[in-house]
Amino acid sequence: MKRIYLLIFAFYFAIVVNQAFSQDGLPYYVDGENLRRAGQYDKAIAEFNKAIQREPTNYRYIYSKAVSEFQTRKIDAALNSVNNVIRLKDDFVAAHLLAAKIYQSKGEHDRAIYYYDQAFKYETDIDKKVGYKFTVMRKLINDGDYKGAYERIKEAKEIAPQNKDVLFFYAKLSNILGYYEEAKKSILELENHLKSLKPEDNAKYYYELGYAYYKLEEYEKSREAWQKSDVPPYREKISKFSAKYFCSVALAYYKFYENELSKQYVDQAVKIQKDFPMAHVLLAQLSKRNSNHANTIAHYEAALKNEKDALRKFAIYDKIADLHLESNNFEGCLKVISEALKIRADDTQALLTKANALYKMENYKEAVEVIQTVLKQRVDEATRTDFMFLMGLCGKKMGDKRIAKEGFVAAMKSSLRDAAEVELKEMRELAELEKQEGND
């Protein structure tokens, strides 16, 4: 019996001694934490090492050492330490967040994203989980990875379906990716909450709703939503989805006999607003093109035979040239306008007609030569802009990006701005131009 008591005593003594030994690192850990908070990171690391020597599997000691190493820019050492922490306790959220920050500092963003996703996996606080997804989402948006950003915000929506910021970005990214029904549903889920906000605060939500409706061709509903977004900076964005805007673009292309392009834009204007007067006027003008003007031209040619006054002859030539352009007879137009220019060689409207004819005949280099000759003269700003826009069209057709950009940029401060903007967007030059304007 006495032997049994001795064995029990020895067993409990061993447990007590082991517990005392296992806590042997605590004083060094406490000293290290105090030094770390005081900004004495190297001294803190020395204390953490002493603690770890005594308790090599204490993940908190190793984590604090990793934090201090990271703060002293010992990146590889910090990474080694934090990986050890994760091996010991893979659900320790702070370690995954530290690993993410370390990889961010190394520029290894894919690895950083992996560890933010791991932090999300093990975190129990909903708001923090959403925060981790937002951090990853914003990085992916900056990188242009909208699909990846959408997947992250979708995960956030699953755990925080009433979070207004989550629903907003879910709608925004859905719109970017063409998931318009999803975008619409996301904002509509928020509508009761939005009624309590000021117009400047709820504008961004209604902008996304209006955009979704627009893309779904529910134009009346898109107008209703956008009326609630009628504040800067959304006002200007919304204007680019109006019938007026599309007619403005259509009119520019009409001016330079790009009839098919013009028709596309005016048709969109009518889809948006069936009763928009300017759209129907422009459709009427387009319907006159490609008509046979042979009889009208014959009468003008008969008038020329007996006309002695040079200026009146010039005016008749000009009318005939326009009729040939209307009929897509570009060679006939060029021949007639050349006769007109024998009378008034420096007439800018006649030279514009000539440049237009050459452009439609695909003689782009010759058209540019005519334009550049005119631009050396003193001409009014509106006329200059017309020539510059046409030069941009020629440059585009020739594949000369420099000439195209020069022409369209010059037209950005004129009535041709909307069409010039469309062209620069196609060339992916508009964002750079806006950035330059913002720096001025």
C-alpha positions in Angstrom: 0.0 0.0 0.0 2.8 2.3 1.0 4.4 1.6 -2.4 1.2 2.6 -4.2 1.1 6.0 -2.4 4.7 6.6 -3.4 4.0 6.0 -7.0 0.9 8.3 -7.0 3.0 11.0 -5.3 5.8 10.6 -7.9 3.2 10.9 -10.7 1.7 14.1 -9.5 5.1 15.6 -8.7 6.2 14.9 -12.3 3.0 16.7 -13.6 3.6 19.8 -11.3 7.3 19.9 -12.3 6.4 19.6 -16.0 3.8 22.4 -15.7 6.3 24.6 -13.9 8.9 24.0 -16.7 6.3 24.6 -19.4 5.7 28.0 -18.0 9.4 28.8 -17.8 9.3 30.9 -21.0 6.5 33.2 -19.8 8.7 35.8 -18.0 10.8 36.2 -21.2 7.7 36.5 -23.3 6.3 39.3 -21.1 9.6 41.1 -21.2 9.7 40.8 -25.0 6.1 42.1 -25.3 7.0 45.2 -23.2 10.1 45.8 -25.3 8.1 45.4 -28.6 5.5 47.9 -27.5 8.3 50.3 -26.6 9.7 49.9 -30.2 12.8 48.1 -29.1 12.3 45.2 -31.5 15.8 43.7 -31.6 15.8 43.4 -27.8 12.3 42.0 -28.0 13.4 39.3 -30.4 16.2 38.3 -28.1 13.6 37.8 -25.2 11.2 35.9 -27.5 14.0 33.6 -28.5 14.7 32.8 -24.8 11.0 32.1 -24.3 10.9 29.8 -27.4 14.0 27.9 -26.2 12.0 27.0 -23.1 8.7 26.4 -24.9 9.4 25.6 -28.5 5.8 24.8 -29.4 4.2 27.9 -27.9 2.8 29.5 -31.0 2.1 32.8 -29.3 5.8 33.3 -28.5 6.8 32.5 -32.1 4.0 34.8 -33.4 5.3 37.8 -31.3 8.8 37.1 -32.6 7.5 37.1 -36.2 5.7 40.5 -35.6 9.0 42.0 -34.3 11.0 40.6 -37.2 8.5 42.1 -39.7 8.7 45.5 -37.9 12.5 45.5 -38.3 12.2 44.4 -42.0 13.7 41.0 -41.4 11.3 39.7 -44.0 12.7 36.2 -44.6 13.0 35.6 -40.8 9.5 36.8 -40.2 8.1 34.6 -42.9 9.9 31.6 -41.5 8.6 32.3 -38.0 5.0 32.9 -39.1 5.0 29.7 -41.2 6.1 27.9 -38.0 3.1 29.4 -36.2 0.7 28.2 -38.9 2.2 24.7 -38.7 1.6 24.6 -35.0 -1.9 26.2 -35.1 -3.4 26.5 -38.6 -6.6 28.3 -37.3 -4.7 31.2 -35.7 -6.1 34.1 -37.7 -3.5 36.7 -36.6 -0.8 34.5 -38.2 -2.6 34.3 -41.5 -3.0 38.1 -41.5 0.6 38.7 -40.7 1.6 36.3 -43.5 -0.6 38.3 -45.9 1.1 41.5 -44.9 4.6 40.0 -45.3 3.8 38.7 -48.8 2.3 42.1 -49.7 5.6 43.8 -48.7 7.4 41.3 -51.0 5.1 42.2 -53.8 3.8 38.6 -53.9 0.2 39.6 -54.1 -1.2 36.2 -55.0 0.3 34.7 -51.9 -1.0 37.6 -49.8 -4.5 37.0 -51.2 -4.2 33.3 -50.3 -3.5 34.2 -46.6 -6.4 36.7 -46.5 -8.7 34.0 -47.7 -7.3 31.7 -45.0 -7.9 34.4 -42.4 -11.5 34.6 -43.7 -11.8 30.8 -43.3 -10.9 30.7 -39.7 -12.3 34.0 -38.4 -15.5 33.9 -36.4 -16.3 37.6 -36.3 -18.6 38.4 -39.3 -17.5 42.1 -39.6 -13.8 41.1 -39.7 -14.5 38.3 -42.2 -16.2 40.9 -44.5 -13.2 43.2 -44.0 -10.7 40.5 -45.2 -12.8 40.0 -48.3 -12.9 43.7 -49.0 -9.1 44.0 -48.7 -8.7 41.3 -51.3 -11.5 42.6 -53.5 -10.0 46.1 -53.7 -6.6 44.7 -54.7 -8.1 42.6 -57.4 -10.1 45.6 -58.7 -6.9 47.6 -58.9 -5.4 44.8 -60.9 -8.3 44.6 -63.2 -9.3 41.1 -62.0 -13.0 41.9 -61.8 -14.0 38.2 -61.9 -11.8 37.4 -58.9 -13.1 40.5 -57.0 -16.7 39.4 -57.8 -16.0 35.9 -56.3 -14.7 37.5 -53.1 -17.6 39.9 -52.6 -20.0 37.1 -53.4 -18.6 35.1 -50.5 -19.0 38.2 -48.3 -22.6 38.5 -49.4 -23.3 34.9 -48.3 -22.3 35.7 -44.7 -23.5 39.4 -44.6 -26.6 39.5 -46.9 -27.8 42.8 -45.4 -24.5 44.7 -45.4 -25.1 47.8 -47.6 -21.4 48.1 -48.6 -21.3 44.4 -49.6 -24.5 44.8 -51.6 -23.2 47.9 -53.3 -20.0 46.3 -54.5 -21.8 43.1 -55.4 -24.0 45.2 -57.7 -21.1 47.2 -59.1 -19.0 44.2 -60.0 -22.1 42.4 -61.3 -22.7 45.3 -63.7 -19.0 45.3 -64.8 -19.2 41.6 -65.6 -22.6 41.8 -67.3 -24.7 40.1 -64.5 -27.3 42.8 -64.7 -30.2 40.9 -63.1 -27.9 40.2 -60.1 -27.0 43.9 -59.9 -30.6 44.9 -60.0 -31.6 42.5 -57.3 -28.8 43.5 -55.0 -29.7 47.2 -55.0 -33.5 46.5 -54.7 -32.8 44.5 -51.5 -31.5 47.8 -50.1 -34.3 50.1 -51.3 -36.0 50.5 -47.9 -32.7 51.5 -46.4 -31.9 53.9 -49.2 -35.1 55.9 -48.6 -33.6 57.1 -45.3 -30.4 58.4 -46.9 -29.7 61.9 -48.3 -29.6 62.1 -52.1 -25.8 62.6 -52.2 -25.4 59.4 -50.1 -27.7 57.1 -52.0 -26.7 58.3 -55.5 -24.1 55.6 -56.0 -26.6 52.9 -55.3 -29.2 54.3 -57.7 -26.6 54.8 -60.3 -25.8 51.1 -60.3 -29.5 50.3 -60.3 -30.1 52.6 -63.3 -27.1 51.1 -65.1 -28.5 47.6 -64.6 -32.0 48.6 -65.9 -30.4 50.4 -68.9 -28.4 47.2 -69.9 -31.6 45.2 -69.4 -33.2 47.7 -71.9 -35.7 48.8 -69.2 -35.1 52.4 -70.1 -38.1 53.9 -68.3 -37.0 52.3 -65.0 -33.4 53.3 -65.7 -34.5 57.0 -66.0 -36.4 56.8 -62.7 -33.4 55.3 -60.9 -31.0 57.8 -62.4 -33.2 60.8 -61.4 -32.2 59.8 -57.8 -28.5 59.9 -58.8 -28.6 63.4 -60.4 -25.7 64.7 -58.4 -22.0 65.1 -59.2 -20.1 63.0 -60.2 -22.9 60.7 -61.5 -24.7 63.5 -63.5 -22.1 63.5 -66.2 -21.9 59.7 -66.3 -25.7 59.4 -66.7 -25.7 62.0 -69.5 -23.7 59.5 -71.7 -26.7 57.1 -71.7 -29.3 59.7 -72.9 -30.9 60.0 -76.3 -29.4 63.5 -76.5 -25.9 62.0 -76.1 -26.4 59.3 -78.8 -27.8 61.9 -81.2 -24.8 64.0 -80.6 -22.5 61.2 -81.6 -24.7 60.3 -84.6 -24.6 63.9 -85.8 -20.8 63.9 -85.8 -20.6 60.8 -87.9 -23.4 62.1 -90.2 -21.3 65.2 -90.9 -18.4 63.1 -92.2 -20.7 60.7 -94.2 -20.2 57.7 -91.9 -23.8 56.9 -92.4 -23.9 53.4 -91.0 -22.2 54.5 -87.8 -24.5 57.5 -87.6 -27.6 55.2 -88.0 -26.4 52.9 -85.2 -26.2 55.7 -82.7 -29.5 57.4 -83.7 -31.3 54.0 -83.5 -30.0 53.6 -79.9 -31.4 57.1 -79.2 -34.8 56.1 -80.4 -34.7 52.9 -78.3 -34.0 55.0 -75.2 -36.6 57.7 -76.0 -39.0 57.0 -78.8 -40.3 60.6 -78.9 -36.9 62.4 -79.0 -37.4 65.0 -81.8 -33.7 65.3 -82.8 -33.4 61.6 -83.4 -36.3 61.6 -86.0 -34.9 64.7 -87.8 -31.6 62.9 -88.1 -33.2 59.7 -89.4 -35.0 61.8 -92.0 -31.7 63.3 -93.1 -30.1 59.9 -93.3 -33.0 58.5 -95.4 -32.2 61.1 -98.0 -28.7 59.7 -98.5 -28.0 57.1 -101.1 -30.9 58.6 -103.2 -30.5 59.2 -106.9 -30.0 62.9 -107.4 -29.3 62.6 -111.2 -32.2 64.9 -112.2 -31.3 67.6 -109.7 -27.6 67.4 -110.7 -28.6 67.7 -114.4 -30.5 70.9 -113.8 -27.5 72.4 -111.9 -25.2 71.4 -114.7 -27.5 73.1 -117.2 -27.3 76.2 -115.1 -23.5 76.1 -115.1 -23.4 76.3 -118.9 -24.8 79.7 -119.1 -23.6 81.1 -115.8 -21.0 83.9 -116.2 -20.6 85.0 -112.6 -17.7 83.2 -110.9 -19.1 83.3 -107.4 -22.5 81.9 -108.5 -20.7 79.2 -110.5 -18.7 78.3 -107.4 -21.9 78.0 -105.4 -23.4 75.7 -108.0 -20.3 73.5 -108.1 -20.5 73.3 -104.3 -24.2 72.1 -104.4 -23.4 69.5 -107.1 -20.4 68.2 -105.1 -22.7 67.8 -102.0 -25.3 65.9 -104.1 -22.5 63.5 -105.3 -21.4 62.9 -101.7 -25.1 62.3 -100.7 -25.2 59.7 -103.6 -21.9 58.0 -102.6 -20.4 59.1 -105.9 -17.1 60.2 -104.4 -15.2 60.4 -107.7 -17.9 62.7 -109.1 -17.7 64.8 -106.0 -13.9 65.1 -106.2 -14.1 66.1 -109.9 -16.7 68.8 -109.3 -15.2 70.3 -106.1 -11.8 70.5 -107.9 -13.5 72.8 -110.5 -14.9 74.9 -107.6 -11.4 75.2 -106.1 -10.1 76.7 -109.4 -12.4 79.6 -108.6 -11.7 79.9 -104.9 -8.6 77.9 -104.0 -8.6 78.7 -100.3 -12.3 78.1 -99.5 -12.3 76.0 -96.4 -15.7 74.4 -96.9 -14.8 73.4 -100.4 -11.5 71.9 -99.1 -13.4 70.1 -96.4 -15.7 68.6 -99.1 -12.6 67.5 -101.0 -11.0 66.0 -97.9 -14.3 64.2 -97.2 -14.4 62.8 -100.7 -10.8 61.5 -100.6 -11.5 60.0 -97.2 -14.5 58.1 -98.5 -12.4 57.0 -101.5 -9.9 55.6 -99.0 -7.2 58.0 -100.2 -6.4 58.7 -96.6 -2.8 60.1 -97.0 -4.0 62.5 -99.7 -6.9 63.6 -97.5 -4.5 64.2 -94.6 -2.3 66.4 -96.9 -5.4 68.5 -97.8 -6.3 68.8 -94.1 -2.7 69.8 -93.0 -2.6 72.4 -95.8 -5.8 74.0 -94.4 -4.5 73.9 -90.8 -1.6 76.1 -91.8 -4.0 78.8 -92.6 -5.8 81.1 -90.2 -9.3 79.4 -89.8 -12.0 79.8 -87.1 -12.0 77.2 -84.3 -15.2 75.4 -85.4 -13.8 74.9 -88.9 -10.4 73.8 -87.5 -12.1 71.2 -85.3 -14.0 69.7 -88.2 -10.7 69.2 -90.1 -9.0 67.8 -87.0 -11.8 65.2 -86.4 -11.6 64.2 -90.1 -7.9 63.8 -89.7 -8.5 61.6 -86.7 -10.8 59.4 -88.8 -8.1 59.2 -91.5 -5.4 58.3 -89.0 -7.7 55.5 -87.6 -8.3 54.0 -91.0 -4.5 54.2 -91.8 -3.6 52.6 -88.5 -1.6 55.7 -87.6 -2.3 56.1 -83.9 -0.4 59.4 -83.6 -2.4 61.2 -86.3 -5.7 59.7 -85.0 -5.0 60.7 -81.4 -4.0 64.2 -82.4 -7.2 64.7 -84.4 -9.6 63.3 -81.8 -7.9 65.1 -78.8 -8.2 68.4 -80.7 -12.0 67.7 -81.1 -12.5 67.1 -77.4 -13.2 70.8 -76.8 -15.9 71.2 -79.5 -19.4 70.1 -80.4 -17.7 66.9 -81.7 -16.6 66.0 -78.2 -18.9 63.1 -77.7 -17.8 61.3 -80.9 -14.2 62.2 -80.2 -14.6 60.6 -76.8 -16.0 57.4 -78.3 -13.0 57.2 -80.7 -10.5 57.8 -77.9 -12.1 55.1 -75.8 -11.8 52.7 -78.7 -8.1 53.6 -78.8 -7.9 53.3 -75.0 -6.5 56.8 -74.9 -9.3 58.5 -73.0 -8.3 57.3 -69.5 -4.7 58.6 -70.0 -6.1 61.9 -71.3 -8.4 62.4 -68.3 -5.5 61.6 -66.0 -3.4 64.3 -67.6 -6.3 66.8 -67.3 -6.6 65.9 -63.6 -2.9 66.7 -63.0 -3.1 70.1 -64.7 
